[in-house]
Amino acid sequence: MIWVLDILLLILLPLTAIVVVRSRDLMVAAIVYSIYSFDMAIIYTQLNAPDVGLAEAAVGAGATTILFLIAITKTERMEE
């Protein structure tokens, strides 16, 4: 039954990467990047690397996303 979760995670991974690259809104890209990073953390944990999964969840899905969102909200849009 765990292989179903593995397949779903591996399908979600390139889909979120494509959405991040193709997104025109930076806020959406940052949030989807957080989902991508959390997905990677789960995959690392499934591969019996809990230390790498925990670091990815803390840094990738946590701190980096917060820093991206703060930077995006502090900047102005050039278009009208």
PyMOL Python script that loads the backbone (N, CA, C, O; Angstrom):
from pymol import cmd

cmd.read_pdbstr("""\
ATOM      1  N   MET A   1       0.816  -1.199   0.000  1.00  0.00           N
ATOM      2  CA  MET A   1       0.000   0.000   0.000  1.00  0.00           C
ATOM      3  C   MET A   1       0.863   1.268   0.000  1.00  0.00           C
ATOM      4  O   MET A   1       0.425   2.325  -0.455  1.00  0.00           O
ATOM      5  N   ILE A   2       2.086   1.153   0.511  1.00  0.00           N
ATOM      6  CA  ILE A   2       2.959   2.328   0.563  1.00  0.00           C
ATOM      7  C   ILE A   2       3.416   2.736  -0.830  1.00  0.00           C
ATOM      8  O   ILE A   2       3.755   3.900  -1.045  1.00  0.00           O
ATOM      9  N   TRP A   3       3.434   1.813  -1.774  1.00  0.00           N
ATOM     10  CA  TRP A   3       3.857   2.142  -3.129  1.00  0.00           C
ATOM     11  C   TRP A   3       2.881   3.084  -3.805  1.00  0.00           C
ATOM     12  O   TRP A   3       3.272   3.835  -4.698  1.00  0.00           O
ATOM     13  N   VAL A   4       1.606   3.062  -3.395  1.00  0.00           N
ATOM     14  CA  VAL A   4       0.634   4.002  -3.949  1.00  0.00           C
ATOM     15  C   VAL A   4       1.009   5.427  -3.542  1.00  0.00           C
ATOM     16  O   VAL A   4       0.937   6.344  -4.360  1.00  0.00           O
ATOM     17  N   LEU A   5       1.407   5.615  -2.281  1.00  0.00           N
ATOM     18  CA  LEU A   5       1.856   6.923  -1.812  1.00  0.00           C
ATOM     19  C   LEU A   5       3.118   7.360  -2.553  1.00  0.00           C
ATOM     20  O   LEU A   5       3.255   8.527  -2.921  1.00  0.00           O
ATOM     21  N   ASP A   6       4.031   6.429  -2.767  1.00  0.00           N
ATOM     22  CA  ASP A   6       5.260   6.757  -3.492  1.00  0.00           C
ATOM     23  C   ASP A   6       4.974   7.212  -4.917  1.00  0.00           C
ATOM     24  O   ASP A   6       5.575   8.174  -5.395  1.00  0.00           O
ATOM     25  N   ILE A   7       4.069   6.532  -5.590  1.00  0.00           N
ATOM     26  CA  ILE A   7       3.717   6.904  -6.959  1.00  0.00           C
ATOM     27  C   ILE A   7       3.039   8.271  -6.987  1.00  0.00           C
ATOM     28  O   ILE A   7       3.327   9.089  -7.862  1.00  0.00           O
ATOM     29  N   LEU A   8       2.148   8.521  -6.042  1.00  0.00           N
ATOM     30  CA  LEU A   8       1.482   9.829  -5.991  1.00  0.00           C
ATOM     31  C   LEU A   8       2.478  10.956  -5.718  1.00  0.00           C
ATOM     32  O   LEU A   8       2.379  12.030  -6.312  1.00  0.00           O
ATOM     33  N   LEU A   9       3.425  10.718  -4.834  1.00  0.00           N
ATOM     34  CA  LEU A   9       4.439  11.730  -4.548  1.00  0.00           C
ATOM     35  C   LEU A   9       5.331  11.986  -5.756  1.00  0.00           C
ATOM     36  O   LEU A   9       5.690  13.130  -6.035  1.00  0.00           O
ATOM     37  N   LEU A  10       5.688  10.928  -6.469  1.00  0.00           N
ATOM     38  CA  LEU A  10       6.544  11.093  -7.640  1.00  0.00           C
ATOM     39  C   LEU A  10       5.803  11.730  -8.813  1.00  0.00           C
ATOM     40  O   LEU A  10       6.435  12.343  -9.674  1.00  0.00           O
ATOM     41  N   ILE A  11       4.492  11.599  -8.865  1.00  0.00           N
ATOM     42  CA  ILE A  11       3.704  12.304  -9.885  1.00  0.00           C
ATOM     43  C   ILE A  11       3.553  13.771  -9.509  1.00  0.00           C
ATOM     44  O   ILE A  11       3.604  14.646 -10.374  1.00  0.00           O
ATOM     45  N   LEU A  12       3.369  14.040  -8.216  1.00  0.00           N
ATOM     46  CA  LEU A  12       3.182  15.413  -7.756  1.00  0.00           C
ATOM     47  C   LEU A  12       4.456  16.249  -7.923  1.00  0.00           C
ATOM     48  O   LEU A  12       4.378  17.460  -8.130  1.00  0.00           O
ATOM     49  N   LEU A  13       5.605  15.620  -7.836  1.00  0.00           N
ATOM     50  CA  LEU A  13       6.874  16.338  -7.884  1.00  0.00           C
ATOM     51  C   LEU A  13       7.091  17.098  -9.191  1.00  0.00           C
ATOM     52  O   LEU A  13       7.319  18.307  -9.130  1.00  0.00           O
ATOM     53  N   PRO A  14       7.036  16.476 -10.362  1.00  0.00           N
ATOM     54  CA  PRO A  14       7.232  17.266 -11.589  1.00  0.00           C
ATOM     55  C   PRO A  14       6.079  18.217 -11.881  1.00  0.00           C
ATOM     56  O   PRO A  14       6.277  19.259 -12.506  1.00  0.00           O
ATOM     57  N   LEU A  15       4.877  17.867 -11.433  1.00  0.00           N
ATOM     58  CA  LEU A  15       3.744  18.770 -11.648  1.00  0.00           C
ATOM     59  C   LEU A  15       3.931  20.088 -10.902  1.00  0.00           C
ATOM     60  O   LEU A  15       3.688  21.160 -11.456  1.00  0.00           O
ATOM     61  N   THR A  16       4.360  20.007  -9.652  1.00  0.00           N
ATOM     62  CA  THR A  16       4.585  21.238  -8.902  1.00  0.00           C
ATOM     63  C   THR A  16       5.767  22.017  -9.457  1.00  0.00           C
ATOM     64  O   THR A  16       5.753  23.248  -9.448  1.00  0.00           O
ATOM     65  N   ALA A  17       6.789  21.320  -9.939  1.00  0.00           N
ATOM     66  CA  ALA A  17       7.936  22.012 -10.534  1.00  0.00           C
ATOM     67  C   ALA A  17       7.510  22.774 -11.788  1.00  0.00           C
ATOM     68  O   ALA A  17       7.960  23.898 -12.012  1.00  0.00           O
ATOM     69  N   ILE A  18       6.654  22.176 -12.597  1.00  0.00           N
ATOM     70  CA  ILE A  18       6.166  22.847 -13.806  1.00  0.00           C
ATOM     71  C   ILE A  18       5.315  24.056 -13.447  1.00  0.00           C
ATOM     72  O   ILE A  18       5.410  25.098 -14.095  1.00  0.00           O
ATOM     73  N   VAL A  19       4.484  23.923 -12.418  1.00  0.00           N
ATOM     74  CA  VAL A  19       3.641  25.057 -11.999  1.00  0.00           C
ATOM     75  C   VAL A  19       4.500  26.205 -11.486  1.00  0.00           C
ATOM     76  O   VAL A  19       4.203  27.367 -11.760  1.00  0.00           O
ATOM     77  N   VAL A  20       5.558  25.896 -10.748  1.00  0.00           N
ATOM     78  CA  VAL A  20       6.447  26.948 -10.246  1.00  0.00           C
ATOM     79  C   VAL A  20       7.113  27.691 -11.395  1.00  0.00           C
ATOM     80  O   VAL A  20       7.187  28.919 -11.381  1.00  0.00           O
ATOM     81  N   VAL A  21       7.594  26.963 -12.378  1.00  0.00           N
ATOM     82  CA  VAL A  21       8.297  27.587 -13.490  1.00  0.00           C
ATOM     83  C   VAL A  21       7.344  28.390 -14.374  1.00  0.00           C
ATOM     84  O   VAL A  21       7.707  29.462 -14.859  1.00  0.00           O
ATOM     85  N   ARG A  22       6.140  27.887 -14.586  1.00  0.00           N
ATOM     86  CA  ARG A  22       5.210  28.531 -15.510  1.00  0.00           C
ATOM     87  C   ARG A  22       4.333  29.596 -14.858  1.00  0.00           C
ATOM     88  O   ARG A  22       3.616  30.307 -15.562  1.00  0.00           O
ATOM     89  N   SER A  23       4.371  29.722 -13.553  1.00  0.00           N
ATOM     90  CA  SER A  23       3.523  30.681 -12.853  1.00  0.00           C
ATOM     91  C   SER A  23       3.974  32.113 -13.115  1.00  0.00           C
ATOM     92  O   SER A  23       5.169  32.404 -13.086  1.00  0.00           O
ATOM     93  N   ARG A  24       3.021  33.006 -13.370  1.00  0.00           N
ATOM     94  CA  ARG A  24       3.337  34.403 -13.617  1.00  0.00           C
ATOM     95  C   ARG A  24       3.245  35.235 -12.332  1.00  0.00           C
ATOM     96  O   ARG A  24       3.775  36.345 -12.270  1.00  0.00           O
ATOM     97  N   ASP A  25       2.583  34.707 -11.328  1.00  0.00           N
ATOM     98  CA  ASP A  25       2.454  35.413 -10.051  1.00  0.00           C
ATOM     99  C   ASP A  25       3.499  34.869  -9.081  1.00  0.00           C
ATOM    100  O   ASP A  25       3.575  33.661  -8.855  1.00  0.00           O
ATOM    101  N   LEU A  26       4.295  35.753  -8.514  1.00  0.00           N
ATOM    102  CA  LEU A  26       5.375  35.314  -7.632  1.00  0.00           C
ATOM    103  C   LEU A  26       4.862  34.701  -6.333  1.00  0.00           C
ATOM    104  O   LEU A  26       5.480  33.785  -5.790  1.00  0.00           O
ATOM    105  N   MET A  27       3.735  35.204  -5.834  1.00  0.00           N
ATOM    106  CA  MET A  27       3.180  34.659  -4.600  1.00  0.00           C
ATOM    107  C   MET A  27       2.740  33.208  -4.803  1.00  0.00           C
ATOM    108  O   MET A  27       2.982  32.355  -3.949  1.00  0.00           O
ATOM    109  N   VAL A  28       2.107  32.939  -5.914  1.00  0.00           N
ATOM    110  CA  VAL A  28       1.693  31.567  -6.228  1.00  0.00           C
ATOM    111  C   VAL A  28       2.920  30.675  -6.397  1.00  0.00           C
ATOM    112  O   VAL A  28       2.934  29.540  -5.919  1.00  0.00           O
ATOM    113  N   ALA A  29       3.941  31.180  -7.069  1.00  0.00           N
ATOM    114  CA  ALA A  29       5.158  30.393  -7.277  1.00  0.00           C
ATOM    115  C   ALA A  29       5.825  30.054  -5.940  1.00  0.00           C
ATOM    116  O   ALA A  29       6.314  28.939  -5.763  1.00  0.00           O
ATOM    117  N   ALA A  30       5.849  30.994  -5.008  1.00  0.00           N
ATOM    118  CA  ALA A  30       6.468  30.734  -3.705  1.00  0.00           C
ATOM    119  C   ALA A  30       5.684  29.695  -2.911  1.00  0.00           C
ATOM    120  O   ALA A  30       6.276  28.843  -2.248  1.00  0.00           O
ATOM    121  N   ILE A  31       4.373  29.759  -2.973  1.00  0.00           N
ATOM    122  CA  ILE A  31       3.550  28.802  -2.225  1.00  0.00           C
ATOM    123  C   ILE A  31       3.652  27.409  -2.842  1.00  0.00           C
ATOM    124  O   ILE A  31       3.751  26.419  -2.118  1.00  0.00           O
ATOM    125  N   VAL A  32       3.629  27.326  -4.172  1.00  0.00           N
ATOM    126  CA  VAL A  32       3.759  26.022  -4.827  1.00  0.00           C
ATOM    127  C   VAL A  32       5.169  25.462  -4.615  1.00  0.00           C
ATOM    128  O   VAL A  32       5.339  24.247  -4.517  1.00  0.00           O
ATOM    129  N   TYR A  33       6.172  26.327  -4.545  1.00  0.00           N
ATOM    130  CA  TYR A  33       7.524  25.875  -4.226  1.00  0.00           C
ATOM    131  C   TYR A  33       7.570  25.256  -2.819  1.00  0.00           C
ATOM    132  O   TYR A  33       8.304  24.298  -2.580  1.00  0.00           O
ATOM    133  N   SER A  34       6.793  25.803  -1.911  1.00  0.00           N
ATOM    134  CA  SER A  34       6.710  25.238  -0.571  1.00  0.00           C
ATOM    135  C   SER A  34       6.118  23.831  -0.618  1.00  0.00           C
ATOM    136  O   SER A  34       6.577  22.936   0.091  1.00  0.00           O
ATOM    137  N   ILE A  35       5.109  23.641  -1.445  1.00  0.00           N
ATOM    138  CA  ILE A  35       4.517  22.315  -1.610  1.00  0.00           C
ATOM    139  C   ILE A  35       5.536  21.355  -2.217  1.00  0.00           C
ATOM    140  O   ILE A  35       5.633  20.202  -1.797  1.00  0.00           O
ATOM    141  N   TYR A  36       6.295  21.828  -3.203  1.00  0.00           N
ATOM    142  CA  TYR A  36       7.352  21.026  -3.824  1.00  0.00           C
ATOM    143  C   TYR A  36       8.383  20.601  -2.769  1.00  0.00           C
ATOM    144  O   TYR A  36       8.794  19.442  -2.723  1.00  0.00           O
ATOM    145  N   SER A  37       8.785  21.533  -1.941  1.00  0.00           N
ATOM    146  CA  SER A  37       9.799  21.240  -0.935  1.00  0.00           C
ATOM    147  C   SER A  37       9.269  20.269   0.126  1.00  0.00           C
ATOM    148  O   SER A  37       9.995  19.389   0.589  1.00  0.00           O
ATOM    149  N   PHE A  38       8.015  20.435   0.500  1.00  0.00           N
ATOM    150  CA  PHE A  38       7.422  19.509   1.466  1.00  0.00           C
ATOM    151  C   PHE A  38       7.299  18.113   0.863  1.00  0.00           C
ATOM    152  O   PHE A  38       7.493  17.113   1.555  1.00  0.00           O
ATOM    153  N   ASP A  39       6.980  18.047  -0.423  1.00  0.00           N
ATOM    154  CA  ASP A  39       6.919  16.764  -1.121  1.00  0.00           C
ATOM    155  C   ASP A  39       8.294  16.092  -1.122  1.00  0.00           C
ATOM    156  O   ASP A  39       8.400  14.884  -0.910  1.00  0.00           O
ATOM    157  N   MET A  40       9.335  16.877  -1.360  1.00  0.00           N
ATOM    158  CA  MET A  40      10.687  16.332  -1.323  1.00  0.00           C
ATOM    159  C   MET A  40      11.047  15.828   0.079  1.00  0.00           C
ATOM    160  O   MET A  40      11.727  14.812   0.222  1.00  0.00           O
ATOM    161  N   ALA A  41      10.591  16.541   1.104  1.00  0.00           N
ATOM    162  CA  ALA A  41      10.860  16.105   2.473  1.00  0.00           C
ATOM    163  C   ALA A  41      10.203  14.749   2.753  1.00  0.00           C
ATOM    164  O   ALA A  41      10.798  13.893   3.408  1.00  0.00           O
ATOM    165  N   ILE A  42       8.997  14.560   2.263  1.00  0.00           N
ATOM    166  CA  ILE A  42       8.320  13.271   2.451  1.00  0.00           C
ATOM    167  C   ILE A  42       9.041  12.171   1.678  1.00  0.00           C
ATOM    168  O   ILE A  42       9.188  11.055   2.176  1.00  0.00           O
ATOM    169  N   ILE A  43       9.487  12.481   0.468  1.00  0.00           N
ATOM    170  CA  ILE A  43      10.210  11.484  -0.327  1.00  0.00           C
ATOM    171  C   ILE A  43      11.524  11.096   0.359  1.00  0.00           C
ATOM    172  O   ILE A  43      11.872   9.916   0.404  1.00  0.00           O
ATOM    173  N   TYR A  44      12.249  12.076   0.888  1.00  0.00           N
ATOM    174  CA  TYR A  44      13.482  11.752   1.610  1.00  0.00           C
ATOM    175  C   TYR A  44      13.203  10.862   2.820  1.00  0.00           C
ATOM    176  O   TYR A  44      13.973   9.948   3.113  1.00  0.00           O
ATOM    177  N   THR A  45      12.116  11.127   3.511  1.00  0.00           N
ATOM    178  CA  THR A  45      11.765  10.316   4.667  1.00  0.00           C
ATOM    179  C   THR A  45      11.393   8.897   4.234  1.00  0.00           C
ATOM    180  O   THR A  45      11.737   7.929   4.912  1.00  0.00           O
ATOM    181  N   GLN A  46      10.694   8.776   3.112  1.00  0.00           N
ATOM    182  CA  GLN A  46      10.354   7.454   2.580  1.00  0.00           C
ATOM    183  C   GLN A  46      11.608   6.663   2.166  1.00  0.00           C
ATOM    184  O   GLN A  46      11.615   5.433   2.209  1.00  0.00           O
ATOM    185  N   LEU A  47      12.648   7.374   1.774  1.00  0.00           N
ATOM    186  CA  LEU A  47      13.896   6.726   1.368  1.00  0.00           C
ATOM    187  C   LEU A  47      14.825   6.460   2.548  1.00  0.00           C
ATOM    188  O   LEU A  47      16.018   6.221   2.358  1.00  0.00           O
ATOM    189  N   ASN A  48      14.286   6.500   3.759  1.00  0.00           N
ATOM    190  CA  ASN A  48      15.025   6.224   4.996  1.00  0.00           C
ATOM    191  C   ASN A  48      16.159   7.207   5.240  1.00  0.00           C
ATOM    192  O   ASN A  48      17.243   6.826   5.682  1.00  0.00           O
ATOM    193  N   ALA A  49      15.898   8.479   4.946  1.00  0.00           N
ATOM    194  CA  ALA A  49      16.838   9.551   5.272  1.00  0.00           C
ATOM    195  C   ALA A  49      16.078  10.615   6.071  1.00  0.00           C
ATOM    196  O   ALA A  49      15.820  11.707   5.566  1.00  0.00           O
ATOM    197  N   PRO A  50      15.722  10.290   7.322  1.00  0.00           N
ATOM    198  CA  PRO A  50      14.898  11.232   8.090  1.00  0.00           C
ATOM    199  C   PRO A  50      15.610  12.532   8.425  1.00  0.00           C
ATOM    200  O   PRO A  50      14.963  13.570   8.567  1.00  0.00           O
ATOM    201  N   ASP A  51      16.932  12.494   8.555  1.00  0.00           N
ATOM    202  CA  ASP A  51      17.665  13.723   8.847  1.00  0.00           C
ATOM    203  C   ASP A  51      17.605  14.690   7.665  1.00  0.00           C
ATOM    204  O   ASP A  51      17.439  15.894   7.858  1.00  0.00           O
ATOM    205  N   VAL A  52      17.736  14.176   6.461  1.00  0.00           N
ATOM    206  CA  VAL A  52      17.647  15.017   5.272  1.00  0.00           C
ATOM    207  C   VAL A  52      16.209  15.508   5.080  1.00  0.00           C
ATOM    208  O   VAL A  52      15.987  16.657   4.699  1.00  0.00           O
ATOM    209  N   GLY A  53      15.236  14.635   5.346  1.00  0.00           N
ATOM    210  CA  GLY A  53      13.833  15.032   5.240  1.00  0.00           C
ATOM    211  C   GLY A  53      13.466  16.121   6.227  1.00  0.00           C
ATOM    212  O   GLY A  53      12.736  17.053   5.891  1.00  0.00           O
ATOM    213  N   LEU A  54      13.969  16.004   7.442  1.00  0.00           N
ATOM    214  CA  LEU A  54      13.691  17.026   8.444  1.00  0.00           C
ATOM    215  C   LEU A  54      14.346  18.347   8.083  1.00  0.00           C
ATOM    216  O   LEU A  54      13.744  19.406   8.263  1.00  0.00           O
ATOM    217  N   ALA A  55      15.564  18.298   7.579  1.00  0.00           N
ATOM    218  CA  ALA A  55      16.249  19.524   7.166  1.00  0.00           C
ATOM    219  C   ALA A  55      15.534  20.165   5.979  1.00  0.00           C
ATOM    220  O   ALA A  55      15.405  21.389   5.927  1.00  0.00           O
ATOM    221  N   GLU A  56      15.070  19.363   5.029  1.00  0.00           N
ATOM    222  CA  GLU A  56      14.337  19.891   3.877  1.00  0.00           C
ATOM    223  C   GLU A  56      13.020  20.524   4.313  1.00  0.00           C
ATOM    224  O   GLU A  56      12.632  21.570   3.792  1.00  0.00           O
ATOM    225  N   ALA A  57      12.336  19.903   5.258  1.00  0.00           N
ATOM    226  CA  ALA A  57      11.078  20.461   5.743  1.00  0.00           C
ATOM    227  C   ALA A  57      11.305  21.767   6.494  1.00  0.00           C
ATOM    228  O   ALA A  57      10.532  22.713   6.345  1.00  0.00           O
ATOM    229  N   ALA A  58      12.348  21.820   7.289  1.00  0.00           N
ATOM    230  CA  ALA A  58      12.607  23.024   8.083  1.00  0.00           C
ATOM    231  C   ALA A  58      13.120  24.173   7.224  1.00  0.00           C
ATOM    232  O   ALA A  58      12.637  25.300   7.330  1.00  0.00           O
ATOM    233  N   VAL A  59      14.091  23.884   6.381  1.00  0.00           N
ATOM    234  CA  VAL A  59      14.713  24.941   5.592  1.00  0.00           C
ATOM    235  C   VAL A  59      13.935  25.214   4.315  1.00  0.00           C
ATOM    236  O   VAL A  59      13.601  26.364   4.027  1.00  0.00           O
ATOM    237  N   GLY A  60      13.647  24.183   3.556  1.00  0.00           N
ATOM    238  CA  GLY A  60      12.991  24.366   2.267  1.00  0.00           C
ATOM    239  C   GLY A  60      11.549  24.795   2.379  1.00  0.00           C
ATOM    240  O   GLY A  60      11.153  25.818   1.819  1.00  0.00           O
ATOM    241  N   ALA A  61      10.756  24.017   3.103  1.00  0.00           N
ATOM    242  CA  ALA A  61       9.328  24.330   3.208  1.00  0.00           C
ATOM    243  C   ALA A  61       9.042  25.401   4.246  1.00  0.00           C
ATOM    244  O   ALA A  61       7.998  26.051   4.185  1.00  0.00           O
ATOM    245  N   GLY A  62       9.938  25.597   5.189  1.00  0.00           N
ATOM    246  CA  GLY A  62       9.687  26.564   6.252  1.00  0.00           C
ATOM    247  C   GLY A  62      10.348  27.901   6.041  1.00  0.00           C
ATOM    248  O   GLY A  62       9.698  28.874   5.661  1.00  0.00           O
ATOM    249  N   ALA A  63      11.632  27.950   6.286  1.00  0.00           N
ATOM    250  CA  ALA A  63      12.356  29.225   6.306  1.00  0.00           C
ATOM    251  C   ALA A  63      12.430  29.890   4.937  1.00  0.00           C
ATOM    252  O   ALA A  63      12.220  31.097   4.821  1.00  0.00           O
ATOM    253  N   THR A  64      12.726  29.110   3.900  1.00  0.00           N
ATOM    254  CA  THR A  64      12.852  29.695   2.563  1.00  0.00           C
ATOM    255  C   THR A  64      11.528  30.274   2.088  1.00  0.00           C
ATOM    256  O   THR A  64      11.499  31.355   1.500  1.00  0.00           O
ATOM    257  N   THR A  65      10.442  29.568   2.335  1.00  0.00           N
ATOM    258  CA  THR A  65       9.132  30.065   1.917  1.00  0.00           C
ATOM    259  C   THR A  65       8.775  31.352   2.644  1.00  0.00           C
ATOM    260  O   THR A  65       8.254  32.286   2.034  1.00  0.00           O
ATOM    261  N   ILE A  66       9.044  31.408   3.920  1.00  0.00           N
ATOM    262  CA  ILE A  66       8.754  32.627   4.681  1.00  0.00           C
ATOM    263  C   ILE A  66       9.589  33.792   4.167  1.00  0.00           C
ATOM    264  O   ILE A  66       9.082  34.904   4.022  1.00  0.00           O
ATOM    265  N   LEU A  67      10.872  33.542   3.889  1.00  0.00           N
ATOM    266  CA  LEU A  67      11.721  34.607   3.351  1.00  0.00           C
ATOM    267  C   LEU A  67      11.257  35.061   1.971  1.00  0.00           C
ATOM    268  O   LEU A  67      11.263  36.257   1.682  1.00  0.00           O
ATOM    269  N   PHE A  68      10.857  34.126   1.121  1.00  0.00           N
ATOM    270  CA  PHE A  68      10.319  34.485  -0.196  1.00  0.00           C
ATOM    271  C   PHE A  68       9.074  35.341  -0.057  1.00  0.00           C
ATOM    272  O   PHE A  68       8.949  36.363  -0.731  1.00  0.00           O
ATOM    273  N   LEU A  69       8.151  34.940   0.808  1.00  0.00           N
ATOM    274  CA  LEU A  69       6.898  35.687   0.967  1.00  0.00           C
ATOM    275  C   LEU A  69       7.141  37.084   1.536  1.00  0.00           C
ATOM    276  O   LEU A  69       6.483  38.040   1.126  1.00  0.00           O
ATOM    277  N   ILE A  70       8.068  37.208   2.465  1.00  0.00           N
ATOM    278  CA  ILE A  70       8.393  38.529   3.009  1.00  0.00           C
ATOM    279  C   ILE A  70       9.011  39.406   1.935  1.00  0.00           C
ATOM    280  O   ILE A  70       8.665  40.582   1.823  1.00  0.00           O
ATOM    281  N   ALA A  71       9.921  38.850   1.143  1.00  0.00           N
ATOM    282  CA  ALA A  71      10.557  39.627   0.079  1.00  0.00           C
ATOM    283  C   ALA A  71       9.547  40.053  -0.983  1.00  0.00           C
ATOM    284  O   ALA A  71       9.632  41.166  -1.501  1.00  0.00           O
ATOM    285  N   ILE A  72       8.604  39.195  -1.310  1.00  0.00           N
ATOM    286  CA  ILE A  72       7.596  39.532  -2.317  1.00  0.00           C
ATOM    287  C   ILE A  72       6.668  40.629  -1.817  1.00  0.00           C
ATOM    288  O   ILE A  72       6.309  41.529  -2.577  1.00  0.00           O
ATOM    289  N   THR A  73       6.274  40.565  -0.544  1.00  0.00           N
ATOM    290  CA  THR A  73       5.367  41.586  -0.031  1.00  0.00           C
ATOM    291  C   THR A  73       6.060  42.937   0.146  1.00  0.00           C
ATOM    292  O   THR A  73       5.389  43.969   0.132  1.00  0.00           O
ATOM    293  N   LYS A  74       7.386  42.958   0.312  1.00  0.00           N
ATOM    294  CA  LYS A  74       8.111  44.217   0.487  1.00  0.00           C
ATOM    295  C   LYS A  74       8.439  44.912  -0.832  1.00  0.00           C
ATOM    296  O   LYS A  74       8.846  46.074  -0.820  1.00  0.00           O
ATOM    297  N   THR A  75       8.277  44.241  -1.951  1.00  0.00           N
ATOM    298  CA  THR A  75       8.568  44.853  -3.239  1.00  0.00           C
ATOM    299  C   THR A  75       7.279  45.330  -3.899  1.00  0.00           C
ATOM    300  O   THR A  75       6.181  44.894  -3.552  1.00  0.00           O
ATOM    301  N   GLU A  76       7.441  46.236  -4.858  1.00  0.00           N
ATOM    302  CA  GLU A  76       6.292  46.780  -5.577  1.00  0.00           C
ATOM    303  C   GLU A  76       6.245  46.195  -6.985  1.00  0.00           C
ATOM    304  O   GLU A  76       7.253  45.760  -7.542  1.00  0.00           O
ATOM    305  N   ARG A  77       5.045  46.201  -7.531  1.00  0.00           N
ATOM    306  CA  ARG A  77       4.894  45.755  -8.916  1.00  0.00           C
ATOM    307  C   ARG A  77       5.211  46.896  -9.845  1.00  0.00           C
ATOM    308  O   ARG A  77       4.868  48.048  -9.576  1.00  0.00           O
ATOM    309  N   MET A  78       5.868  46.571 -10.942  1.00  0.00           N
ATOM    310  CA  MET A  78       6.228  47.591 -11.924  1.00  0.00           C
ATOM    311  C   MET A  78       5.097  47.831 -12.927  1.00  0.00           C
ATOM    312  O   MET A  78       5.050  48.879 -13.571  1.00  0.00           O
ATOM    313  N   GLU A  79       4.194  46.866 -13.058  1.00  0.00           N
ATOM    314  CA  GLU A  79       3.105  47.006 -14.021  1.00  0.00           C
ATOM    315  C   GLU A  79       1.861  47.561 -13.337  1.00  0.00           C
ATOM    316  O   GLU A  79       1.769  47.588 -12.110  1.00  0.00           O
ATOM    317  N   GLU A  80       0.930  47.992 -14.135  1.00  0.00           N
ATOM    318  CA  GLU A  80      -0.304  48.540 -13.557  1.00  0.00           C
ATOM    319  C   GLU A  80      -1.505  47.721 -13.937  1.00  0.00           C
ATOM    320  O   GLU A  80      -2.623  48.042 -13.535  1.00  0.00           O
TER     321      GLU A  80
END
""", "prot")
cmd.dss("prot")
cmd.show_as("cartoon", "prot")
cmd.util.cbc("prot")
cmd.orient("prot")
